[in-house]
């Protein structure tokens, strides 16, 4: 999923803004569908709050230097909040800081803000889709006897066993004294006809 998203970003959103999609995928993908859902919800809620805050700050503050200063304060607050259990709150502080730092001018904040929000929502949707497919697949396997790889592994083991006895049969046919190493090929233990299979 990350590889295809990175390719999509390189084709349709070249530049640093497109990387937010890949970062979103990497940041919210968790082991287990419950943790993924919690993390995705927290990231989306925090990003929406952060995007609204960035848009509000850009309307109130017209100086680029002041916006960068506010961004620095938001980063420090985000780092402190990150130590706590509320991921959505962390995202609510870090999202506007990143938008303010990524914008080339005060007029560009709204465009950058919209890109950040759009790419985060697309990333969240992709993670939820992948999580849903994984969950459905796991339930399908539980309902239908679990491991679908077992027949292939059993066939592979049988093939290796047959191949081993075929090589042993060839060796036994050439040297009957070696039959003691392969009890199933020893005519006194297992009366079968050993043919040279070459």
C-alpha distance (Angstrom), angle and dihedral (degrees) to the residues before:
residue distance angle dihedral
X1 . . .
X2 3.80 . .
X3 3.79 91.6 .
X4 3.80 93.4 52.6
X5 3.80 91.4 43.8
X6 3.79 90.8 50.9
X7 3.80 89.8 50.7
X8 3.81 89.8 49.5
X9 3.79 91.1 49.6
X10 3.81 91.8 49.5
X11 3.81 91.6 49.6
X12 3.82 103.2 38.7
X13 3.83 105.2 20.4
X14 3.78 108.6 29.9
X15 3.76 112.2 178.3
X16 3.77 134.9 54.7
X17 3.83 96.5 -62.4
X18 3.80 93.1 68.0
X19 3.76 91.2 60.0
X20 3.81 88.7 75.4
X21 3.79 89.3 77.0
X22 3.80 92.6 56.7
X23 3.81 91.8 42.1
X24 3.81 89.4 52.3
X25 3.80 91.3 51.7
X26 3.78 92.3 49.5
X27 3.80 94.9 43.2
X28 3.79 99.8 50.3
X29 3.78 103.7 34.2
X30 3.80 106.5 105.6
X31 3.79 135.3 170.1
X32 3.78 107.5 -93.3
X33 3.77 128.5 27.3
X34 3.84 95.6 -107.6
X35 3.82 93.8 56.5
X36 3.82 91.0 44.2
X37 3.81 90.8 52.3
X38 3.82 92.4 48.7
X39 3.80 93.0 47.4
X40 3.82 93.1 45.0
X41 3.79 92.8 49.8
X42 3.80 91.6 47.8
X43 3.81 92.4 49.2
X44 3.81 94.1 47.7
X45 3.82 93.8 46.3
X46 3.81 92.4 45.9
X47 3.80 92.6 46.2
X48 3.81 92.5 49.8
X49 3.81 90.6 50.4
X50 3.82 90.4 44.9
X51 3.82 92.9 48.2
X52 3.80 90.4 51.2
X53 3.82 89.8 48.6
X54 3.82 91.9 50.1
X55 3.81 91.3 49.9
X56 3.80 90.8 48.3
X57 3.82 92.4 47.9
X58 3.82 91.0 49.6
X59 3.80 90.7 53.9
X60 3.79 94.5 47.7
X61 3.84 99.4 39.5
X62 3.79 118.0 53.4
X63 3.79 99.5 176.8
X64 3.81 118.1 90.5
X65 3.81 92.6 -151.7
X66 3.81 91.7 53.6
X67 3.82 90.1 49.0
X68 3.81 90.0 53.5
X69 3.81 89.5 49.6
X70 3.82 90.5 50.9
X71 3.80 88.2 47.8
X72 3.81 90.1 55.0
X73 3.81 91.0 51.0
X74 3.82 89.5 49.6
X75 3.82 91.2 51.0
X76 3.80 92.0 52.1
X77 3.82 90.3 47.9
X78 3.82 90.3 48.0
X79 3.80 92.1 51.9
X80 3.80 91.0 51.3
X81 3.82 92.1 45.9
X82 3.82 91.2 47.6
X83 3.79 88.6 69.0
X84 3.81 88.3 65.0
X85 3.79 131.0 72.1
X86 3.81 99.0 -103.3
X87 3.81 109.4 95.1
X88 3.81 92.6 173.0
X89 3.80 90.6 58.4
X90 3.79 90.7 50.1
X91 3.81 89.3 51.9
X92 3.83 90.7 48.0
X93 3.83 88.9 60.0
X94 3.81 101.3 35.4
X95 3.84 96.5 46.3
X96 3.81 96.7 62.6
X97 3.80 90.8 41.8
X98 3.80 91.0 54.8
X99 3.80 91.5 45.1
X100 3.80 91.6 50.3
X101 3.81 92.0 48.3
X102 3.83 93.3 45.1
X103 3.79 96.0 50.2
X104 3.77 115.7 96.3
X105 3.82 92.9 -150.3
X106 3.81 141.1 -0.6
X107 3.81 89.2 -96.5
X108 3.82 89.9 53.7
X109 3.83 95.1 57.0
X110 3.82 93.7 87.9
X111 3.82 92.7 51.6
X112 3.80 92.9 46.6
X113 3.79 89.9 45.2
X114 3.81 92.1 52.9
X115 3.82 91.9 48.1
X116 3.81 91.6 49.9
X117 3.79 92.7 49.6
X118 3.81 93.9 44.8
X119 3.80 94.8 48.6
X120 3.81 91.9 45.8
X121 3.81 91.0 51.9
X122 3.82 91.4 47.6
X123 3.82 90.6 49.1
X124 3.81 91.5 48.3
X125 3.80 90.9 49.8
X126 3.82 91.4 50.3
X127 3.81 92.1 49.4
X128 3.81 91.9 48.5
X129 3.81 90.3 47.9
X130 3.81 92.1 50.6
X131 3.80 91.1 45.0
X132 3.80 90.8 50.2
X133 3.80 92.5 49.8
X134 3.81 90.5 48.2
X135 3.80 91.2 49.4
X136 3.80 92.4 48.8
X137 3.81 90.6 48.3
X138 3.81 91.9 50.2
X139 3.81 91.3 50.0
X140 3.79 90.5 47.2
X141 3.80 90.5 53.2
X142 3.80 91.9 48.4
X143 3.79 91.5 50.0
X144 3.80 94.6 46.7
X145 3.77 101.8 46.5
X146 3.76 101.1 -77.6
X147 3.75 118.7 -111.1
X148 3.79 112.7 62.7
X149 3.81 90.2 178.9
X150 3.83 92.9 64.3
X151 3.84 96.0 85.8
X152 3.81 90.7 50.2
X153 3.81 91.7 48.1
X154 3.82 90.9 47.4
X155 3.82 90.5 50.5
X156 3.81 90.6 48.4
X157 3.82 91.7 50.4
X158 3.80 90.8 48.5
X159 3.79 91.0 48.9
X160 3.81 91.4 51.6
X161 3.82 91.0 47.3
X162 3.80 92.7 48.9
X163 3.79 91.1 45.8
X164 3.81 90.0 49.9
X165 3.80 92.6 50.6
X166 3.79 90.5 44.4
X167 3.80 89.5 56.1
X168 3.81 89.1 43.9
X169 3.81 91.3 49.3
X170 3.77 90.3 52.6
X171 3.81 90.8 49.7
X172 3.83 91.9 45.0
X173 3.80 92.6 50.1
X174 3.80 89.5 52.6
X175 3.85 94.0 43.3
X176 3.85 114.1 21.2
X177 3.84 90.5 -170.0
X178 3.82 89.6 68.8
X179 3.83 90.2 64.6
X180 3.82 89.7 89.7
X181 3.85 87.5 70.9
X182 3.81 90.7 58.7
X183 3.83 109.4 45.2
X184 3.80 94.1 -172.1
X185 3.79 89.2 56.9
X186 3.81 95.3 46.8
X187 3.84 105.9 102.4
X188 3.81 92.2 -149.3
X189 3.85 91.1 58.5
X190 3.78 101.8 31.4
X191 3.79 113.5 19.5
X192 3.79 101.8 -145.1
X193 3.72 130.0 134.6
X194 3.78 110.8 -106.1
X195 3.76 113.8 -150.7
X196 3.73 127.3 -173.7
X197 3.78 105.5 -109.2
X198 3.77 108.6 -168.8
